[in-house]
Structure formats: structure tokens, C-alpha cells
Amino acid sequence: MFDVYRNGKRDLLVLNTGAAIPAAYASNKWRKSRKRIARVSDEIRSKVQTQGYYVRPLPIAKKRPI
């Protein structure tokens, strides 16, 4: 299982369940998602296994016309 965190800069951080936030990203204020994720893509899984974490920016949501 994986824990998912977000920060105010719209970054996404994926870690193994119970793992500590890496020191390089500890200065950012991360918010943990309420749900744990059981499945992730092969790309994310391989990065978490080799690096211990996976980080990427979240896409900006498009505004819908009213």
C-alpha cells in the first residue's frame, strides 16, 4: 500500500505506507490524503522501490465556463 501527500504548490508525493518524508522534501508542508492507495502505475511503483518516493506536479484543473 502507498501513502499519498499533496502540498500547496500542487505537488504529489507517493511513499510506501509508514515511510517518512524524504529530507529533501521535509521543508514543504505536506497534507496526507485520507485514503491509502493499493494500486499505482508501474512507473510509480518502480520509482518508489528504487528511490523510496515518487514526486510529480499535479495538473492544473481547467475552469469550466458558466
N, CA, C and O atoms as CSV, one atom per row, in Angstrom:
chain,resi,resn,atom,element,x,y,z
A,1,MET,N,N,0.843,-1.170,0.000
A,1,MET,CA,C,0.000,0.000,0.000
A,1,MET,C,C,0.894,1.240,0.000
A,1,MET,O,O,2.069,1.187,0.361
A,2,PHE,N,N,0.308,2.335,-0.408
A,2,PHE,CA,C,1.056,3.577,-0.557
A,2,PHE,C,C,0.311,4.706,0.136
A,2,PHE,O,O,-0.919,4.726,0.171
A,3,ASP,N,N,1.074,5.649,0.688
A,3,ASP,CA,C,0.528,6.882,1.241
A,3,ASP,C,C,0.753,7.988,0.220
A,3,ASP,O,O,1.805,8.057,-0.415
A,4,VAL,N,N,-0.252,8.854,0.070
A,4,VAL,CA,C,-0.175,9.940,-0.899
A,4,VAL,C,C,-0.282,11.264,-0.150
A,4,VAL,O,O,-1.157,11.449,0.696
A,5,TYR,N,N,0.632,12.187,-0.482
A,5,TYR,CA,C,0.666,13.514,0.127
A,5,TYR,C,C,0.565,14.569,-0.969
A,5,TYR,O,O,0.986,14.342,-2.103
A,6,ARG,N,N,-0.008,15.744,-0.613
A,6,ARG,CA,C,-0.053,16.901,-1.511
A,6,ARG,C,C,0.466,18.102,-0.744
A,6,ARG,O,O,0.414,18.133,0.485
A,7,ASN,N,N,0.972,19.103,-1.480
A,7,ASN,CA,C,1.375,20.349,-0.835
A,7,ASN,C,C,0.719,21.520,-1.540
A,7,ASN,O,O,0.007,21.338,-2.527
A,8,GLY,N,N,0.956,22.719,-1.036
A,8,GLY,CA,C,0.337,23.924,-1.574
A,8,GLY,C,C,0.815,24.282,-2.968
A,8,GLY,O,O,0.150,25.051,-3.662
A,9,LYS,N,N,1.939,23.752,-3.396
A,9,LYS,CA,C,2.457,24.022,-4.737
A,9,LYS,C,C,1.907,23.043,-5.765
A,9,LYS,O,O,2.375,23.011,-6.904
A,10,ARG,N,N,0.928,22.254,-5.378
A,10,ARG,CA,C,0.273,21.259,-6.237
A,10,ARG,C,C,1.241,20.162,-6.665
A,10,ARG,O,O,1.235,19.725,-7.816
A,11,ASP,N,N,2.078,19.721,-5.717
A,11,ASP,CA,C,2.951,18.583,-5.961
A,11,ASP,C,C,2.340,17.353,-5.301
A,11,ASP,O,O,1.624,17.457,-4.305
A,12,LEU,N,N,2.628,16.206,-5.862
A,12,LEU,CA,C,2.138,14.929,-5.366
A,12,LEU,C,C,3.341,14.115,-4.928
A,12,LEU,O,O,4.323,14.015,-5.664
A,13,LEU,N,N,3.276,13.528,-3.727
A,13,LEU,CA,C,4.344,12.702,-3.180
A,13,LEU,C,C,3.756,11.356,-2.820
A,13,LEU,O,O,2.782,11.288,-2.070
A,14,VAL,N,N,4.332,10.277,-3.343
A,14,VAL,CA,C,3.868,8.914,-3.066
A,14,VAL,C,C,4.979,8.181,-2.333
A,14,VAL,O,O,6.126,8.166,-2.782
A,15,LEU,N,N,4.630,7.561,-1.183
A,15,LEU,CA,C,5.578,6.812,-0.359
A,15,LEU,C,C,4.981,5.466,-0.001
A,15,LEU,O,O,3.768,5.273,-0.079
A,16,ASN,N,N,5.843,4.530,0.393
A,16,ASN,CA,C,5.346,3.285,0.964
A,16,ASN,C,C,4.633,3.609,2.262
A,16,ASN,O,O,4.987,4.584,2.926
A,17,THR,N,N,3.650,2.827,2.638
A,17,THR,CA,C,2.894,3.064,3.858
A,17,THR,C,C,3.820,3.075,5.060
A,17,THR,O,O,4.594,2.138,5.257
A,18,GLY,N,N,3.749,4.122,5.864
A,18,GLY,CA,C,4.538,4.242,7.074
A,18,GLY,C,C,5.921,4.825,6.873
A,18,GLY,O,O,6.634,5.036,7.855
A,19,ALA,N,N,6.331,5.096,5.645
A,19,ALA,CA,C,7.660,5.660,5.387
A,19,ALA,C,C,7.675,7.149,5.736
A,19,ALA,O,O,6.661,7.839,5.621
A,20,ALA,N,N,8.837,7.627,6.160
A,20,ALA,CA,C,8.995,9.042,6.488
A,20,ALA,C,C,9.200,9.853,5.211
A,20,ALA,O,O,9.689,9.339,4.206
A,21,ILE,N,N,8.819,11.125,5.269
A,21,ILE,CA,C,9.008,12.021,4.118
A,21,ILE,C,C,10.509,12.254,3.949
A,21,ILE,O,O,11.194,12.544,4.930
A,22,PRO,N,N,11.036,12.132,2.724
A,22,PRO,CA,C,12.475,12.320,2.500
A,22,PRO,C,C,12.943,13.707,2.937
A,22,PRO,O,O,12.189,14.678,2.873
A,23,ALA,N,N,14.194,13.786,3.381
A,23,ALA,CA,C,14.752,15.042,3.894
A,23,ALA,C,C,14.710,16.155,2.853
A,23,ALA,O,O,14.534,17.320,3.210
A,24,ALA,N,N,14.867,15.820,1.576
A,24,ALA,CA,C,14.849,16.831,0.520
A,24,ALA,C,C,13.492,17.519,0.414
A,24,ALA,O,O,13.409,18.653,-0.058
A,25,TYR,N,N,12.435,16.849,0.846
A,25,TYR,CA,C,11.086,17.399,0.744
A,25,TYR,C,C,10.475,17.707,2.109
A,25,TYR,O,O,9.309,18.095,2.181
A,26,ALA,N,N,11.224,17.546,3.178
A,26,ALA,CA,C,10.696,17.734,4.528
A,26,ALA,C,C,10.345,19.194,4.824
A,26,ALA,O,O,9.500,19.455,5.680
A,27,SER,N,N,10.975,20.147,4.137
A,27,SER,CA,C,10.701,21.559,4.412
A,27,SER,C,C,9.329,21.993,3.904
A,27,SER,O,O,8.767,22.967,4.404
A,28,ASN,N,N,8.788,21.285,2.923
A,28,ASN,CA,C,7.451,21.607,2.413
A,28,ASN,C,C,6.395,21.090,3.387
A,28,ASN,O,O,6.625,20.115,4.103
A,29,LYS,N,N,5.250,21.741,3.410
A,29,LYS,CA,C,4.151,21.288,4.251
A,29,LYS,C,C,3.271,20.358,3.422
A,29,LYS,O,O,2.577,20.795,2.504
A,30,TRP,N,N,3.311,19.097,3.752
A,30,TRP,CA,C,2.562,18.080,3.025
A,30,TRP,C,C,1.293,17.739,3.776
A,30,TRP,O,O,1.288,17.686,5.006
A,31,ARG,N,N,0.215,17.508,3.039
A,31,ARG,CA,C,-1.051,17.047,3.620
A,31,ARG,C,C,-1.293,15.632,3.130
A,31,ARG,O,O,-1.259,15.356,1.931
A,32,LYS,N,N,-1.534,14.752,4.068
A,32,LYS,CA,C,-1.742,13.351,3.731
A,32,LYS,C,C,-3.182,13.146,3.269
A,32,LYS,O,O,-4.119,13.674,3.868
A,33,SER,N,N,-3.346,12.373,2.195
A,33,SER,CA,C,-4.697,12.063,1.745
A,33,SER,C,C,-5.342,11.111,2.743
A,33,SER,O,O,-4.641,10.405,3.468
A,34,ARG,N,N,-6.623,11.088,2.785
A,34,ARG,CA,C,-7.332,10.274,3.768
A,34,ARG,C,C,-7.305,8.791,3.425
A,34,ARG,O,O,-7.383,7.940,4.311
A,35,LYS,N,N,-7.195,8.495,2.166
A,35,LYS,CA,C,-7.210,7.101,1.735
A,35,LYS,C,C,-5.806,6.631,1.405
A,35,LYS,O,O,-4.978,7.391,0.904
A,36,ARG,N,N,-5.555,5.367,1.695
A,36,ARG,CA,C,-4.321,4.746,1.235
A,36,ARG,C,C,-4.595,4.139,-0.124
A,36,ARG,O,O,-5.695,3.652,-0.383
A,37,ILE,N,N,-3.622,4.166,-0.968
A,37,ILE,CA,C,-3.775,3.672,-2.331
A,37,ILE,C,C,-3.182,2.266,-2.402
A,37,ILE,O,O,-2.056,2.039,-1.960
A,38,ALA,N,N,-3.939,1.329,-2.955
A,38,ALA,CA,C,-3.459,-0.043,-3.064
A,38,ALA,C,C,-2.730,-0.282,-4.379
A,38,ALA,O,O,-1.766,-1.047,-4.421
A,39,ARG,N,N,-3.177,0.364,-5.453
A,39,ARG,CA,C,-2.582,0.159,-6.763
A,39,ARG,C,C,-2.078,1.485,-7.327
A,39,ARG,O,O,-2.732,2.522,-7.213
A,40,VAL,N,N,-0.912,1.420,-7.929
A,40,VAL,CA,C,-0.358,2.570,-8.640
A,40,VAL,C,C,0.193,2.061,-9.965
A,40,VAL,O,O,0.284,0.853,-10.184
A,41,SER,N,N,0.555,2.977,-10.839
A,41,SER,CA,C,1.089,2.579,-12.141
A,41,SER,C,C,2.461,1.925,-11.963
A,41,SER,O,O,3.098,2.059,-10.919
A,42,ASP,N,N,2.893,1.230,-12.986
A,42,ASP,CA,C,4.204,0.571,-12.950
A,42,ASP,C,C,5.329,1.588,-12.796
A,42,ASP,O,O,6.323,1.321,-12.120
A,43,GLU,N,N,5.175,2.757,-13.423
A,43,GLU,CA,C,6.191,3.813,-13.316
A,43,GLU,C,C,6.354,4.265,-11.869
A,43,GLU,O,O,7.474,4.367,-11.368
A,44,ILE,N,N,5.240,4.534,-11.202
A,44,ILE,CA,C,5.281,4.991,-9.818
A,44,ILE,C,C,5.822,3.890,-8.920
A,44,ILE,O,O,6.648,4.159,-8.047
A,45,ARG,N,N,5.376,2.666,-9.114
A,45,ARG,CA,C,5.835,1.548,-8.294
A,45,ARG,C,C,7.355,1.371,-8.403
A,45,ARG,O,O,8.028,1.163,-7.393
A,46,SER,N,N,7.896,1.452,-9.622
A,46,SER,CA,C,9.338,1.262,-9.798
A,46,SER,C,C,10.135,2.395,-9.155
A,46,SER,O,O,11.186,2.154,-8.561
A,47,LYS,N,N,9.640,3.633,-9.270
A,47,LYS,CA,C,10.327,4.776,-8.647
A,47,LYS,C,C,10.318,4.663,-7.125
A,47,LYS,O,O,11.327,4.950,-6.479
A,48,VAL,N,N,9.190,4.248,-6.544
A,48,VAL,CA,C,9.099,4.104,-5.094
A,48,VAL,C,C,10.036,2.996,-4.623
A,48,VAL,O,O,10.654,3.120,-3.566
A,49,GLN,N,N,10.148,1.923,-5.387
A,49,GLN,CA,C,11.034,0.831,-4.997
A,49,GLN,C,C,12.501,1.223,-5.086
A,49,GLN,O,O,13.294,0.820,-4.234
A,50,THR,N,N,12.883,2.003,-6.103
A,50,THR,CA,C,14.295,2.365,-6.260
A,50,THR,C,C,14.681,3.583,-5.427
A,50,THR,O,O,15.722,3.574,-4.770
A,51,GLN,N,N,13.854,4.637,-5.444
A,51,GLN,CA,C,14.181,5.880,-4.737
A,51,GLN,C,C,13.593,5.934,-3.335
A,51,GLN,O,O,14.141,6.606,-2.462
A,52,GLY,N,N,12.487,5.238,-3.109
A,52,GLY,CA,C,11.784,5.321,-1.837
A,52,GLY,C,C,10.632,6.303,-1.878
A,52,GLY,O,O,9.856,6.387,-0.926
A,53,TYR,N,N,10.507,7.055,-2.978
A,53,TYR,CA,C,9.425,8.026,-3.128
A,53,TYR,C,C,9.227,8.329,-4.606
A,53,TYR,O,O,10.051,7.971,-5.448
A,54,TYR,N,N,8.102,9.004,-4.906
A,54,TYR,CA,C,7.800,9.467,-6.266
A,54,TYR,C,C,7.166,10.836,-6.122
A,54,TYR,O,O,6.228,11.003,-5.341
A,55,VAL,N,N,7.660,11.819,-6.860
A,55,VAL,CA,C,7.136,13.197,-6.799
A,55,VAL,C,C,6.828,13.662,-8.207
A,55,VAL,O,O,7.598,13.418,-9.136
A,56,ARG,N,N,5.693,14.337,-8.361
A,56,ARG,CA,C,5.364,14.969,-9.642
A,56,ARG,C,C,4.377,16.093,-9.377
A,56,ARG,O,O,3.648,16.056,-8.386
A,57,PRO,N,N,4.345,17.096,-10.256
A,57,PRO,CA,C,3.350,18.172,-10.113
A,57,PRO,C,C,1.978,17.682,-10.578
A,57,PRO,O,O,1.871,16.904,-11.527
A,58,LEU,N,N,0.953,18.140,-9.910
A,58,LEU,CA,C,-0.413,17.817,-10.320
A,58,LEU,C,C,-0.817,18.745,-11.457
A,58,LEU,O,O,-0.403,19.904,-11.489
A,59,PRO,N,N,-1.623,18.245,-12.392
A,59,PRO,CA,C,-2.078,19.130,-13.474
A,59,PRO,C,C,-3.025,20.201,-12.935
A,59,PRO,O,O,-3.733,19.984,-11.952
A,60,ILE,N,N,-3.026,21.333,-13.580
A,60,ILE,CA,C,-3.921,22.425,-13.180
A,60,ILE,C,C,-5.290,22.153,-13.785
A,60,ILE,O,O,-5.422,21.880,-14.978
A,61,ALA,N,N,-6.301,22.234,-12.933
A,61,ALA,CA,C,-7.672,21.969,-13.374
A,61,ALA,C,C,-8.149,23.089,-14.290
A,61,ALA,O,O,-7.924,24.270,-14.024
A,62,LYS,N,N,-8.806,22.696,-15.364
A,62,LYS,CA,C,-9.366,23.691,-16.282
A,62,LYS,C,C,-10.668,24.228,-15.719
A,62,LYS,O,O,-11.473,23.489,-15.151
A,63,LYS,N,N,-10.859,25.533,-15.888
A,63,LYS,CA,C,-12.094,26.148,-15.421
A,63,LYS,C,C,-13.192,25.913,-16.445
A,63,LYS,O,O,-12.990,26.062,-17.650
A,64,ARG,N,N,-14.343,25.546,-15.939
A,64,ARG,CA,C,-15.491,25.319,-16.822
A,64,ARG,C,C,-16.231,26.634,-17.043
A,64,ARG,O,O,-16.416,27.412,-16.107
A,65,PRO,N,N,-16.645,26.876,-18.261
A,65,PRO,CA,C,-17.444,28.090,-18.494
A,65,PRO,C,C,-18.806,27.942,-17.835
A,65,PRO,O,O,-19.380,26.854,-17.781
A,66,ILE,N,N,-19.301,29.050,-17.342
A,66,ILE,CA,C,-20.600,29.026,-16.638
A,66,ILE,C,C,-21.733,29.230,-17.605
A,66,ILE,O,O,-22.896,29.241,-17.200
